[in-house]
Amino acid sequence: MGFVDSVKGFAGKFGESVERGAKTVSNSSKKFAEKTRIKREMARVESDINTDYIELGKVMYEKICSDPDTEFLATVSDIKEKTLKLDELKAELMSLEDKVFCVNCGSQIRREQVYCDKCGKKVSEDTEETAAETITDVTVE
């Protein structure tokens, strides 16, 4: 019976070791999941803060745009210049993608569309000329 008792003792110790290992893995998994949840929440909050910063910047830009202080004159000019360049690039891309602006709502639509996806207005044949005028108007402002 000594052998059987020693096997039982070994099996008991082995079982306890496996149980401790399982608890450690379980605790590690819970800790990892909680850390991941917290990191996701932190990223969401940081994103919200950045969105608020952007909105604040836009509001401030709009306030100083028409009469900027000398402190902000270079930045306002830079933004206006880059906005014009962005509008030119958008127009160029639309041309390559064979798209135009809807004359009713301003959404981008395929040149061959009969109706606008956004507003449902029928696209007339003069859309191309109007779209070109709209792009020109946007880039000139």
JOBELFEN-V239698 format. One record per backbone hydrogen bond with DSSP energy under -0.5 kcal/mol. CO is the residue of the C=O (numbers start at 1). NH is the residue of the N-H. If there is no record, write none. Layout:
co:CO nh:NH
co:CO nh:NH
This chain:
co:1 nh:5
co:2 nh:6
co:3 nh:7
co:4 nh:8
co:5 nh:9
co:6 nh:10
co:7 nh:11
co:8 nh:12
co:9 nh:13
co:10 nh:14
co:11 nh:15
co:12 nh:16
co:13 nh:17
co:14 nh:18
co:15 nh:19
co:16 nh:20
co:17 nh:21
co:18 nh:22
co:19 nh:23
co:20 nh:24
co:21 nh:25
co:22 nh:26
co:23 nh:27
co:24 nh:28
co:25 nh:29
co:26 nh:30
co:27 nh:31
co:28 nh:32
co:29 nh:33
co:30 nh:34
co:31 nh:35
co:32 nh:36
co:33 nh:37
co:34 nh:38
co:35 nh:39
co:36 nh:40
co:37 nh:41
co:38 nh:42
co:39 nh:43
co:40 nh:44
co:41 nh:45
co:42 nh:46
co:43 nh:47
co:44 nh:48
co:45 nh:49
co:46 nh:50
co:47 nh:51
co:48 nh:52
co:49 nh:53
co:50 nh:54
co:51 nh:55
co:52 nh:56
co:53 nh:57
co:54 nh:58
co:55 nh:59
co:56 nh:60
co:57 nh:61
co:58 nh:62
co:59 nh:63
co:60 nh:64
co:61 nh:65
co:62 nh:66
co:65 nh:68
co:69 nh:72
co:69 nh:73
co:72 nh:76
co:73 nh:77
co:74 nh:78
co:75 nh:79
co:76 nh:80
co:77 nh:81
co:78 nh:82
co:79 nh:83
co:80 nh:84
co:81 nh:85
co:82 nh:86
co:83 nh:87
co:84 nh:88
co:85 nh:89
co:86 nh:90
co:87 nh:91
co:88 nh:92
co:89 nh:93
co:90 nh:94
co:91 nh:95
co:92 nh:96
co:93 nh:97
co:94 nh:99
co:95 nh:98
co:98 nh:111
co:100 nh:109
co:102 nh:106
co:107 nh:102
co:109 nh:100
co:110 nh:113
co:114 nh:123
co:116 nh:120
co:121 nh:116
co:122 nh:124
co:124 nh:127
co:125 nh:128
co:126 nh:130
co:127 nh:131
co:128 nh:132
co:129 nh:133
co:130 nh:134
co:131 nh:135
co:132 nh:136
co:133 nh:137
co:134 nh:138
co:135 nh:139
co:136 nh:140
co:137 nh:141
